[in-house]
Amino acid sequence: MKILCTGDWHIRASAPQYRTDDYYNVQKEKILWLLDLAYRENCSLILQPGDFFDSHTVPNHVVADYIGLTTLNKYNIIIHTIFGQHDMRYRRKENTALGILIACKAVTVENTLYPGVIIYHCGWEEEIPKPSGHGKNINILLIHKMIVQDSPLWHGQEGYITADNFLRNHPEYDLVVSGDNHSSFLVNTNGQTLINCGSLMRSTISQVEHRPVVYIYDTKSMKITKHFIPIKPINSVMNLDLVEETKERNLKLEAFMERLDRNNNTVLDFEENTLQLLKNKEIKSEVEGLVKEILGRYHEVNQ
């Protein structure tokens, strides 16, 4: 069996701040490209590790487009996915765009046994399943969790685990396909593999050098092949002048805040103060989750 492994799609109707092209149709073209690749390579499955949509409230026409794209076509390839935090509505799965696709059977989030292969699902902040019969089947975990290659993505990052440590903690899995981290990497250790394809699109100022990829995993030969998704030069799809202006403005703001801190001996770390407030006050878990989600999105845009 061949399996195509992809990353976070973040499907959305509108273009991000720095993109200047027809973003909606460009992302659709890329998904059609990987569906066609899976079809040409005789892949039976596609594994998409969460953040299928950029928001639980994408317009109805977007949901309708992707119901048709994933079900009413020549490919007939099963798409496994999970709920990322962007797919959820205040940490809940009800009344979401991804929920509609699941109800229409356009995608599946169910643990599934195939001949010699079991796919396990673990959405954002869910408990990691415990496979049974290790060694009898190839156990594959699809997970939305901040897993990094070997170091944090930004100074002060919390809530992550390195790929080596994750695999060491879960030796029962032969293949792990992870999402949430928008950079791409592959780690092999002690007969285990972890694939993190990163984001499908270049949507933030930190992704000027990002090259979107997919991997195809052959469960018989255990061979893994890497395929770069076709992209246009960054200066033809992104306003680089605006990117540089934003970076310069952020550097000036950071320098200003450092001077204030030295002169007044005060702490001006908004994130630290916010998290401390959550600890000191009786804040509902739903509110706490929303605040942490917003802080996470800030880092995605500004890292």
Secondary structure by P-SEA (a helix, b strand, c coil): cbbbbbcccccccccccccccaaaaaaaaaaaaaaaaaaaacccbbbbcccccccccccaaaaaaaaaacccccccbbbbbbbcccccccccccccaaaaaaaaccccccccccccbbbbbbcccccbbbbccccccbbbbbbbccccccccccccccccccaaaaaaacccccbbbbcccccccccccccbbbbbbcccccccccccccccbbbbbbccccbbbbbbccccccccccaaaaaaaaaaaaaaaaaaaaaaaaaccccccaaaaaaaaaaaccccaaaaaaaaaaaaaaaaacc
